[in-house]
Structure formats: structure tokens, C-alpha cells
């Protein structure tokens, strides 16, 4: 079956099963749980995931970015790591990628709207963060280097945190708790507020985006070094 035909089959399946956004856990009639995965509680993320599947991205790259065959590994792609608001992913989708000795070709998706490209990019980044968080949380055998952690902190963290001591109690956590805070800071994950003075909190939004970008691009060594450095200054 050709890639174009595969896209049409997926499109037909999703159109037949179209209904209200899956804000509940139970899948709607006709929803392919085995291929798409359980519906997400967040209807916007669910829409982004279905858009990603609808246009055939999941066939080669996997719904959760576990690539098949010779497709690009989006979980570790440096290009995806540099993407902001689809500024890298969008042009690649529209232009396509020719076949190389190591990778399969990717067809052009020049007919996609900006909204559809945005949805695909958002899902890729979300799935990438989930995968990287799991992988980095389980990387226990990497020994951190304090000096390298200080250097990385100055490079990646000091724009928002002037010194490691500014992190206060966060830096006093044990290794596992501190690792979790580095990967997924709880202060940035509170429930959204609808108060007028907090509705558009640019500072928190910028911090969340910065940490999301860091999570997508951390290595196990980066995290271990940061843990070692922050524990040394508590």
C-alpha cells in the first residue's frame, strides 16, 4: 500500500469515528485504541495526536516516536530539538525529504494548513518530552561531574536562576527527587489560573517553554552533572 493510500485509509477511519473531543477516558465508537493509543484527557493534545496520525506521520515515526524501519528518529533528532513553534518542522513537512543512503524519503505535505502543521509539531514535542522524561528518569548508572554541572548550569540555567542557591529547597532534595525537579519542575505545572492578573503569565509561560526545550535536549550526562553540582552547593 502506497504512503498516499495509507493516509487516505487513516483519514477515512478518523472521519467515520469523528465526534466530540475525547475529554474522557473511554474511547468513542470506531476509535482505534491499538494504533492511536487511549484517548487523552486533554482535548487539545488529543486533537494534535489525531492530526499527527491522520496525515500518516505515525506510520513511519510511530505514535509515540518509536520509529519504524529507516524513518528519522524524532525522539533524538537535533533538528526537532531546535524547533520553536514549527519553524523547523513546518518547512520540512512542506518540502519533504529526499531518500538518502540511511533514511527513507519523506513525501511533501505542501497542502497542510498552518494549523495542521502546528498541531503535528505540538504532538511531536509532547511525545518527545514524555519519552525523554521516562528515559532520563531511569538513567541511574551515570556518575555526575560537579565541575561540568556548574558549567552546564551557567550555560543553560543561569539566565533564569542567577545562582544555584537561588533554587533553595529544590537543591536540597535527594538525588531522585532533585532529578525529577530538573526534568519536570512542579512550580511550572500548577493548574492554570483564570484570574485576570494571572491569565497571561508571560514569565511562567516562558519558563515552562524553556524547561520543555531543555527536557527535549538533555542527555543523561547533563542531568547527572546538574544533580552533582546542585547537591554540592546546598
C-alpha positions in Angstrom: 0.0 0.0 0.0 1.5 3.4 -1.0 2.0 6.1 1.6 -0.7 8.3 0.0 -3.2 5.4 0.1 -2.3 4.7 3.7 -3.0 8.4 4.5 -6.4 8.2 2.9 -7.3 5.0 4.8 -6.4 6.6 8.1 -8.3 9.8 7.1 -11.4 7.7 6.4 -11.1 5.8 9.7 -10.9 9.0 11.7 -13.7 10.8 9.8 -16.0 7.8 10.4 -15.2 7.9 14.1 -15.3 11.7 14.4 -17.2 13.0 17.4 -16.7 15.3 20.4 -13.1 15.8 21.6 -12.0 12.9 23.9 -12.0 14.7 27.2 -13.0 11.4 28.8 -11.0 8.1 29.2 -13.4 5.9 27.3 -12.7 5.7 23.5 -15.5 6.7 21.1 -17.0 4.2 18.7 -14.6 3.3 15.9 -11.6 4.7 17.7 -8.5 2.5 17.1 -7.0 2.2 20.6 -4.4 -0.3 19.5 -2.9 2.1 16.9 -3.6 5.5 18.3 -3.5 4.7 22.0 -6.0 5.6 24.7 -7.7 9.0 24.4 -6.0 11.7 26.3 -7.8 13.8 28.9 -6.6 17.0 27.3 -8.8 17.5 24.2 -6.3 19.8 22.5 -3.5 17.2 22.9 -5.8 14.5 21.7 -6.6 16.7 18.6 -2.9 17.2 18.0 -2.3 13.4 18.2 -5.1 12.6 15.8 -3.8 15.2 13.3 -0.3 13.6 13.5 -1.9 10.2 12.9 -4.3 11.4 10.3 -1.6 12.6 7.9 0.4 9.4 8.1 3.3 10.6 10.4 2.7 7.7 12.8 3.0 5.1 10.1 6.8 5.7 9.8 7.7 7.6 13.0 5.3 5.8 15.5 2.6 7.5 17.5 5.0 7.9 20.4 8.0 8.5 18.2 9.3 4.9 18.2 10.4 4.9 14.5 9.9 2.1 12.1 12.4 1.0 9.5 14.6 3.8 8.2 12.5 6.7 9.3 14.2 9.6 11.2 14.3 9.1 15.0 12.3 12.1 16.0 12.9 11.3 19.7 16.6 12.2 19.3 16.6 14.4 16.2 18.7 17.6 16.8 16.6 19.4 14.2 13.4 18.7 16.2 15.3 19.8 19.3 15.9 23.2 17.7 12.3 23.7 16.6 10.2 26.5 18.0 6.6 26.9 17.0 7.1 24.6 14.0 9.8 26.9 12.5 11.9 23.9 11.6 9.3 21.1 11.4 6.9 23.2 9.2 9.3 23.8 6.3 10.5 20.2 6.4 6.9 18.9 6.2 6.1 21.2 3.3 9.3 20.4 1.3 9.7 16.7 2.1 13.0 14.9 2.5 14.7 13.0 -0.4 15.9 9.5 0.2 19.4 9.0 1.5 21.7 6.0 2.0 20.5 5.7 5.6 17.0 7.2 5.6 13.7 6.6 3.7 12.3 9.5 1.8 9.5 11.7 3.3 6.8 12.9 0.9 5.8 16.6 0.6 2.9 17.8 2.7 2.6 21.1 1.0 -1.2 21.1 1.3 -1.2 21.2 5.1 -2.6 24.4 6.7 -0.5 26.3 9.3 -2.9 25.0 12.0 -2.4 21.4 10.9 1.4 21.8 10.9 1.2 23.4 14.3 -0.8 20.5 15.7 1.7 18.0 14.3 4.6 19.9 15.7 2.9 20.2 19.2 2.3 16.4 19.3 5.9 15.6 18.3 7.2 17.9 21.1 4.8 16.5 23.6 5.6 12.8 22.7 9.3 13.7 22.7 9.1 15.2 26.2 7.3 12.1 27.5 9.8 9.8 26.1 12.8 11.8 27.2 11.4 12.1 30.7 11.0 8.4 31.0 14.4 7.6 29.6 16.2 10.2 31.7 14.3 9.3 34.9 15.5 5.7 34.5 19.2 6.5 33.8 20.6 5.7 37.2 24.1 4.4 36.3 25.6 7.8 35.1 28.0 9.4 37.6 27.8 13.2 37.7 30.7 15.6 37.4 30.3 18.7 39.6 32.6 20.9 37.5 30.8 20.0 34.3 27.4 20.5 36.1 28.5 24.0 37.1 29.5 24.8 33.5 26.2 23.5 32.2 24.2 25.4 34.8 25.9 28.6 33.7 25.2 27.9 30.1 21.6 26.6 30.3 20.1 27.7 33.6 21.7 31.0 34.8 19.5 33.2 32.6 16.6 32.5 34.9 18.4 31.3 38.1 21.3 33.7 38.9 23.0 31.1 41.2 22.3 27.6 42.2 21.5 28.8 45.7 18.5 30.7 44.3 16.8 27.3 43.9 16.6 27.0 47.6 14.9 23.8 48.8 14.9 22.3 45.3 18.7 21.9 45.5 18.4 20.3 48.9 16.4 17.4 47.6 17.9 13.9 47.4 19.2 12.6 44.1 15.9 11.1 42.7 13.8 14.0 43.8 16.2 16.5 42.5 16.4 14.7 39.2 12.6 14.8 38.9 12.6 18.5 39.6 15.2 19.2 37.0 13.3 17.2 34.4 9.8 18.4 35.3 9.7 21.4 37.7 6.5 21.2 39.8 6.4 25.0 40.1 5.6 25.3 36.4 2.9 22.6 36.4 0.2 24.0 38.6 -3.4 24.3 37.5 -4.0 27.2 35.1 -5.5 30.3 36.7 -8.3 32.3 35.2 -7.7 35.3 37.3 -7.1 38.4 35.1 -3.7 39.1 36.6 -2.5 35.5 36.1 -4.3 34.6 32.9 -1.4 35.6 30.7 1.6 35.0 32.9 4.3 35.5 30.4 7.1 34.8 32.9 5.7 31.4 33.8 4.9 30.5 30.2 8.5 31.4 29.2 9.9 29.3 32.0 7.7 26.4 31.0 8.8 26.6 27.4 12.5 26.9 28.4 12.3 23.8 30.6 10.4 21.9 27.9 13.2 22.7 25.4 15.8 21.6 27.9 14.0 18.3 28.6 13.9 17.5 24.9 17.6 18.1 24.6 19.1 16.8 27.9 21.4 13.9 27.9 21.8 11.5 30.8 25.2 13.2 31.5 23.7 16.7 31.6 21.2 15.6 34.2 23.7 13.7 36.3 26.1 16.6 36.2 23.4 19.1 37.2 22.4 16.8 40.2 26.0 16.6 41.3 26.6 20.4 41.1 23.3 21.4 42.8 23.9 19.0 45.6 27.4 20.4 46.1 26.1 23.9 46.8 23.1 23.1 49.0 
